[in-house]
Amino acid sequence: MRLTGYSDRWSVRPGEDIAFHVHCTEDYYTAQLVRLRHGDQNPKGPGFKEAEVASPLDGRHRGFAREICKGSYGIAELDDLLDGVESFSLSVWIWPTLPRAGAQGVLSWLAPPGDSGLGMFLAEAGTIECRLPGGRSLRSGVRLEAREWYHLALSIDGRSGAVSLSVVAKRWSPALAKQETVRTTLDGRADLRPRASLLFGAGGLEPTADGPRPVMVFNGKIARPMILAGVRLAADDPPHDAVLAAWDFGRSAEATTLVDVSGGGRHGRLVNRPARAMTGPDWPGGAPRGAPTASTHDAVHFHDDDVADVGWPESHRLRVPDDLPSGVYALRLRTGGEEDHLPFFVCPPRGARDRPPLAVLMPTLSYLAYANESLDLSGTVQLSPMQDMSLRAEAYRYVAENGLKSTYDTHSDGSGICHGSLRRPIIDFRPKARCRAFDAPHQFAADLHIIDWLVQKNYVFDILTDHLLHSDRSELLAPYRVVVTGSHPEYWTGPMLDARDRWLAAGGRLMYLGGNGFYWVTAIAQDSPDIIEIRRYFGSRTWSGEAGEETLSLTGERGGLWRDRGRAPQSALGIGFSGQGYDRGVPYRRREASFEPQWRWVFEGVSGETFGSGPSLVLGHGAAGFEVDRADAREGTPAHAVVLASSERFSDAYQAAGELVPSTHPWMSGSHPQSGIRADMLFMRGPNGGAVFSTGSIIWCATLSASGCDSDTSRITDNVLKAFLAENLPVAPA
């Protein structure tokens, strides 16, 4: 890509700084601050809308090409660890996932220039090779199999020069039965070169203008690396006085620290966020019910395509003016016919009073989870004719080649990507982005549909974000009578749910204008709020994690679905995920209850029994579709909730949510009533004058702009929003 970039944060308040990091292969580019209203370029809608805003960043700037140094690894400084030590051993457990995908470093000395290196490597043939001082090497004949645990030990006798390598499989089988110890002798005394760094999961570091690039990155899990005094090859626990350094990868799993438990204080750090709290060689033994413990989840899973922070130099810094209104903004970049936007959200000042009673909660955690969603990179997916197809193909190649994929994708070794990060280019967090699966706006671009509609209807509102809700809790929501969600608020943390529920209990009024929301348990890193983590092992998912690896390393809580943690969305919103499909949307049909006098205000200006059959900027037509939610008392829908309308029957391209289907049957697709796939529009009152209105469809907001923002779905949304903003909700006629 010739032009792209990212910002160091997405949520910023007046008086705070936001930094932008730009990659440009041309000599110059122009920057312009803009306020975004509508990103969808579909000619059937309002079209692209942005307004330029004067800022110190506007103008022509020098371009610099940047690199992305992908691949995770660990590093620890050894300092004087081996001073006076004549003989020592390296001990480590590994679980390779791509044992024949080229040379991969397991443990390697990062020696100063001119010094001899030392290390244990997984060779291209799947054997273990040790690189020794003086340019010598020692190789085992055992070919390692994928996803099996092996103990490796290398010992060097500094006096005699004798070197021994042991490779032992954890699990016996005919294919793994071969175990081996090989030996060689160095010429003269071994030069240990002790003052160096030790790399975990990489064979070396190459300097680049944008930081060190790891080479020969290991794919798989590493556990229990140790440096021991003396010649020791056994996998048994060594005597305490023999341990020079030992890193317990199960400690401080929420951080990037590698804890040295020897007492020597040679702690290390992880780069590019490999997966932690992963099962080690002793799982599942000794752990009741598979619960994570320090002894069973003491492995780190490294990948050659991990990327947490591309680390580009800062190109621009903006201090947000005190008088800049809350809204959706972007730094627009242009060069040589190419354009990119780096979006961000200006939120109200902390603790500010006299705010408008209405706020829109932008689902930034969902944007991160979907960031650079690739799914199919084979080139078979049709690209949008509304954008230059060659540029979009180039963008997805850039994502694949640089390890920038989403939590819906898998690593090069087939394991699921559990981390998302905003400190990298994200090609679908853009106002003009279109989803590859169905060639229409999704997530951020789709949420601009509601932003434009609110502006068209002359509503005054603040912009809030998931990140701020997680950090500020219910204090963030307290000033607002009404909060409107985005179209797909799928990823929520526990503190966010708590804040939502406290606000609702205090009389808040929530308009859930989307589908499949409040679904996945999500964690945010305490040491780096731009990092999120998810674990997929049940529910509708694109990958499944390994057994025993359901725990989020960042918080220590169980991942997966909130439903399976006893916090199904139905309990607070009345509805929850029921199914999904991509071919078309359908209208809603009013339920009998909706014709009672007390609900007349919801349907003011809407005639007939059906609505939402008009054009949609997503899936062509219909207000119910893509991913849809239904009421279900078994899942927690309160008895006082009222379903006002339900979607018409979907096509067989729609499939039921997997977690709602105990066993497969012939009626799981959308055309069968037994499938349970439907979108329910629901209303329920809450305590202290509060209320919830839920539409149950991701594409509801994609229909609001039809007929000059006078569609039947627009009228219903307008009716409910006006009623929610009033001091008292409508009551049944006397």
WOKANOR-V266565 format. One record per run of one state. SS is the DSSP state (H for helix, E for strand, - for the rest). FROM is the first residue (numbers start at 1). TO is the last residue. Records with the same first field share a line. If there is no record, write none. Layout:
# WOKANOR-V266565
SS=FROM-TO  FROM-TO
This chain:
# WOKANOR-V266565
-=1-2  8-10  14-16  25-27  39-48  53-58  63-72  78-86  97-103  111-118  123-127  132-132  136-136  140-148  158-161  170-179  186-196  201-203  209-210  216-219  230-239  249-256  261-267  272-274  279-287  291-298  303-315  320-326  336-337  348-357  363-363  370-388  402-409  411-415  417-418  422-443  457-461  473-473  478-481  486-490  493-493  506-508  513-519  522-522  525-530  534-550  552-557  559-560  562-562  566-569  574-575  581-585  587-587  591-591  596-596  604-609  612-614  616-620  622-623  625-626  631-632  636-641  648-654  657-657  661-668  670-672  676-679  686-686  690-690  695-696  698-699  704-705  710-711  726-734
E=3-7  11-13  17-24  28-38  49-52  59-62  73-77  87-96  104-110  119-122  128-131  137-139  149-157  162-169  180-185  197-200  204-208  211-215  220-229  243-248  257-260  268-271  275-278  299-302  316-319  327-335  338-347  358-362  410-410  416-416  419-421  462-465  482-485  491-492  509-512  520-521  523-524  531-533  551-551  558-558  561-561  576-580  586-586  588-590  610-611  615-615  621-621  624-624  627-630  642-647  655-656  669-669  680-685  691-694  697-697
H=133-135  240-242  288-290  364-369  389-401  444-456  466-472  474-477  494-505  563-565  570-573  592-595  597-603  633-635  658-660  673-675  687-689  700-703  706-709  712-725
